[in-house]
Amino acid sequence: MTETTTPAPRPRRERSATESLLVITLGMEIIVVVFGMLAINGLGVLPAASVFGGGAALLVLLIVGVRVARYRWGLWFTGVLQALLLATGFIEVLAAVTAAIFVGFWIYAVVRGGQLDAAKRAAQA
């Protein structure tokens, strides 16, 4: 009999602090968008198809944002998503308030994550 050896699993990629914080922020935004869709639908300000269609599109974009947060251009992509979330204020004012809070989280993730990554690079050098 021959023994088959399984290859060693590939080591996990090390995430930057910025990426980790952005993924957490975008993950929370995904949850809030789901509840926001339900709330806006309940208010009846738009047809249900528009609410759920637009919400689903926003959810897909947020999931893509989670996947591309590791890249430099991913910061720009997620920044555009933040502006898009703020634009929901034209539908419901309180959605803009919630979006503004998450924009603050996003700014914190980018700024503080960059500081933590720079400190880690300096410590490794």
C-alpha positions in Angstrom: 0.0 0.0 0.0 1.1 3.5 -0.7 0.6 6.3 1.7 -0.9 9.5 0.4 0.3 12.6 2.1 -1.9 15.6 2.2 -0.2 18.9 1.5 0.2 21.2 4.4 -2.5 23.8 4.5 -1.5 27.2 3.3 -0.9 29.7 6.1 -3.5 32.3 6.6 -2.9 35.7 5.1 -2.1 38.3 7.8 -4.7 41.1 7.8 -3.8 44.7 8.4 -5.5 46.5 11.3 -7.2 48.8 8.7 -8.7 45.8 6.9 -9.9 44.2 10.1 -11.5 47.4 11.3 -13.1 48.1 7.9 -14.5 44.5 7.7 -16.0 44.9 11.2 -17.6 48.3 10.3 -19.0 47.0 6.9 -20.3 43.9 8.6 -22.3 46.0 11.1 -23.5 48.2 8.2 -24.8 45.0 6.5 -26.9 44.2 9.5 -28.2 47.8 9.8 -29.1 47.9 6.1 -31.3 44.8 6.5 -33.2 46.4 9.4 -33.3 49.7 7.5 -34.9 48.0 4.5 -37.6 46.5 6.8 -38.2 49.9 8.5 -38.4 51.9 5.3 -40.8 49.3 3.8 -42.9 49.5 6.9 -43.2 53.3 6.6 -44.6 52.9 3.1 -42.6 55.8 1.6 -41.6 53.7 -1.4 -43.0 50.6 -3.2 -41.8 47.4 -1.6 -40.0 46.3 -4.8 -38.0 49.5 -4.8 -37.1 49.2 -1.1 -36.0 45.6 -1.3 -34.4 45.9 -4.7 -32.4 48.9 -3.7 -31.6 47.4 -0.4 -30.4 44.1 -2.0 -28.2 46.1 -4.4 -26.7 48.0 -1.4 -26.2 44.7 0.5 -24.3 43.2 -2.5 -22.1 46.3 -2.7 -21.3 46.1 1.0 -20.4 42.4 0.7 -18.1 43.3 -2.2 -16.7 46.1 0.0 -15.9 43.5 2.7 -14.0 41.4 0.1 -12.0 44.4 -1.4 -11.2 46.1 1.9 -7.7 44.7 1.7 -6.7 46.7 -1.4 -5.8 50.3 -1.5 -8.6 51.0 -4.0 -10.9 49.2 -1.6 -10.7 52.2 0.7 -12.0 54.4 -2.1 -14.7 51.9 -2.9 -15.9 51.7 0.7 -15.8 55.5 0.9 -18.1 55.7 -2.1 -20.4 53.2 -0.3 -20.4 55.5 2.8 -21.6 58.4 0.5 -24.3 56.1 -0.9 -25.5 55.2 2.6 -25.6 58.9 3.4 -27.8 59.4 0.3 -30.4 57.2 1.9 -31.3 60.3 3.9 -33.3 61.5 0.9 -35.6 58.6 1.5 -35.7 58.7 5.3 -34.0 61.4 7.5 -33.2 58.9 10.3 -31.4 56.7 7.8 -29.0 59.5 7.2 -28.4 59.9 10.9 -27.6 56.2 11.2 -25.4 56.4 8.1 -23.6 59.4 9.6 -22.8 57.4 12.7 -21.3 54.6 10.5 -19.4 57.1 8.4 -17.8 58.1 11.7 -16.9 54.4 12.4 -15.5 54.1 8.9 -13.3 57.2 9.3 -12.1 55.9 12.6 -11.3 52.5 11.0 -9.3 54.1 8.2 -7.4 56.6 10.5 -6.7 54.4 13.5 -6.1 51.3 11.4 -3.5 53.3 9.4 -1.8 54.4 12.7 -1.8 50.8 14.0 -0.4 49.5 10.7 2.4 52.1 10.7 3.3 51.4 14.3 3.5 47.6 13.5 5.7 48.3 10.5 8.0 50.5 12.6 8.2 47.8 15.3 9.1 45.1 12.8 11.8 47.3 11.2 
